[in-house]
Amino acid sequence: MIGTTLGDIRHHIESLASPTGSYYLVCSRTGERPVPADGCYFDRRSTARAAATATEQYRTALRRYDPQLPRRDIIVCEQFETVPSAVDAVAATDIAATTDPEPATDPVDRSDDRAATVDFCHTVAGVVFETIADSSHSAVQAAIMDRYLAVAETVAHPDELCLLLIEAIATELDTRLSPAEQAEILRTAACRLSTPTTTPTAAPLEAALDSLQSMSILDGYTVDCQSVRCASTCWELTLTDYPLGNADRIVTLPLVVECFRRLSAVDFRISGVERTATVPPSWRLTLTATADGAGGPLSVVEAGAA
């Protein structure tokens, strides 16, 4: 199963990593740290090269289901006491062996935005698959792929495949698991992601929404804190140009994963969903964070849900 394969590759990369290492991996074109090695350092350049090969294998496994997953020209960098600039870092690196590199992207088009969305969706899909494979719900994995493959051939534009994969995951989790089981899967999946960069001026919820916006999952948002109590906090959110949903429901899995990534000990409940615009697809919803285990639907929420 793909989840087992992804998990094995991630565990191999983590086994190569060292907390005192000075070598790490980046994409030579974008400067991004490639998943699943984005939080790892290695004590030798040769070890980092082996991790680069494994990282390519991980991404190739995901690319079997969506050929639009961006290829990364992975290079090995060394961290010095004074961190070099992006240009110096690239000049001082060895290029790891990779295949079929993509040409440089035209900075004036939207391809970088599309690549960020595709890469984010597959990063989330990868950690969710890994988590499902390691849980008692491994049968859900086959159901997800059956649903995804059944609708993939109906998509006119290949960039939409990554969104279909997220929708397939969310739908099957919602159908087959209780809210508590969904929360456990998504919380564990979020913990497999790299630790997010701390933004001093942004609260965790805003930071999660900023992350989704930076990945072009949404175009804009507003946050209005409705109430603060000793056991819960409630916000009204608006999401502008958020494509994961239809007239009857919204897929909230990416938002929940990003929130769990920053607030792993908190439970969430999403309610009061209303579609406010069709073009661009925009939504209003209520997000409640609690510390008493009173969670609710997470992966998919029906419009008009109380």
Secondary structure, 3 states (H helix, E strand, C coil): CHHHHHHHHHHHHHHHCCCCCCEEEEECCCCCCCCCCCCCCECCHHHHHHHHHHHHHHHHHHHCCCCCCCCCCEEEEECCCCCCCHHHHHHCCEECCCCCCCCCCCCCCCHHHHHHHHHHHHHHHHHHHHHHHCCCCCHHHHHHHHHHHHHHCCCCCHHHHHHHHHHHHHHHHHHHCCHHHHHHHHHHHHHHCCCCCCCCCCCHHHHHHHHHHHCCCCCEEEEEEEEECCCEEEEEEEEECCCCECCCEEECHHHHHHHHHHCCCCEEEEEEEEEEECCCCEEEEEEEEECCCCCCCCCEEECCCC
